[in-house]
Amino acid sequence: MSNAATPKLKGFARRLLVYEAASGTPADAKDSAAFRVCEKLRRPLVRLVGVDGFRSLLSRAVALACREIPWLCAVQTKADGSFEGLEELEAKLDSRAITEGEVVLVGQLLGLLVIFIGPALTLRLLHETWPKWTISNWEKDYRYEEK
């Protein structure tokens, strides 16, 4: 499993991040959109796979993403499944690098979800987490390709 995020999943991740950034409150401005996406997915995923399972999934997403975006290798996943070091790194990077890193990270997380729970359950999880987000593009843009 060298790359869980297809180009279509990265495009989907980009749209999700744009939606999350636009829907955030001013108090959320200090947190990255990727942090908020992962944080919102934490609760339903912990119910599904437990804290250790969520942490493992997130750690694997970071490991896969850092192959493409080297600065992500410095991000650590804490015991509770939250990130450590993301805000400090983002303070040192330009907005383009941050955006690309967030897209790759969230794309990898979505790709792992598709691999482990399938596209239908992944879509359901996203819809339950962001009920006001129109995610009809999932069916149109994303086709799970077996390898």
N, C-alpha and C positions, 0 to 999 in steps of 0.2 A: 504494500500500500504506500506507494511513493508520493502520490498526490491525490488527495480526496476531492479537491475542488476543480471541477471542469471550468472552462471559460464561461459557460452559461451560468454555473453556480456562482462564480465571481460576479457576474453581472447582476444576478439576483441579490447577492450580498450587498453590492453597491447600492441598489435601490432600497434595500432594508435599512442600510446605514443612513442614507439621505432622509428617509422617512423618520427614523429615530432622532436624527439631529434636529429636524424641523419640529418634531413634536415634544422635544425636551423643554423643561421649564428653565427659567434663568438660574435656578439653584443647581440644575444639572450641568450647566455650562462648564464647570471645572472637570467633569468626567468626560472621557472620550465616548463617542457613539458606540464604538466596539465594546467598551467596558459596560455600557448600559444594555446593549444587546445581550451580552453574555450573562449579565446580572439578571435580566428579565427571564432568560431561559433557565437559569439555575433552579428556581423553585419547581417547575414541572419536571425537569430532568432529574432532580434529586428524588422526587417521588417515584420516578421510573427506574432509575439505576442506583440510587443512593449517593451519598456525599462522595465516597471514594470513587464510584463509577463516574460521576460528573467531573471530579478532579482529574481522573485519568483521561477522560475524553477531551477536556480542555487542554491538558498538558500535551496530548498527542497533536491537537490542532496547532498549538504553539510550535511544537517540534517540526511539523510539516511546513508551517508558514515560514519559519526562520530559514529554511533551505532557499526560499525565494526572496525573503526580506531579512537580510542578516541582522539588522538591529533588533528584531523580535527575539533573537536568541537570548537576550539579556532579561527578557520578561520571565518571571517565575510565577508558578501557580501555587498559592498558599493552601494550607490544609483544608480550609473551608471552601476552596474552589474559586476564590477571588484572585485577581492579579496583583502582583507586587512589582513595582518598577515601571509600569507603563506610563504613568503621568510624568515621572522624572525623565524618561526617554523622550516623550513627546515634547517636553519643554525645550529640548535641544535640537529638534528637527523642524524642517519647513513643512507647511501644510500639505504639500503634494506627497511628500514621503509618508507623513502620518496617514493620509487618506489611503494611499496604496497599501500600507501595512495593515490597516484596519480591514480593507476589502479582502486581502489575502487571508487574514486570520479568521474572519467571520465566514468566508468562503470555505475554508478548511473545516471549520466546525460544522457547517451545514452539510458538507460532503460526507463527513464522518457519520452524521445523523442519518443521511440517506443510506449509507452502507449498512449501518447497524439496525436501524428500525424501519427503513424503507421510505420511499418518496411519499406515500399516502399518509403515514403517521407523522412524518416530518412536516408536511403541509398542515396537518391538523394541529400540531403543536404550535406552529407559527401563527395560525389563525386564532387559536385560543389565547396566545400571548399578545397579539396585536389585532384585536377584533375589528378595529376601524380601518386597518390597512387593507387596501384592495390587493389581494394576492392572486388574482386570476391569471396573472402573467406566468405563474408557476407552471400550469398545464401547458400554456402556449410555448414558453421559452425553454422549459426543462424536460428533457427526456432522459431517463436513467438508461445509460448504455452499459450493458454487461460486458465485462472484459474476458 
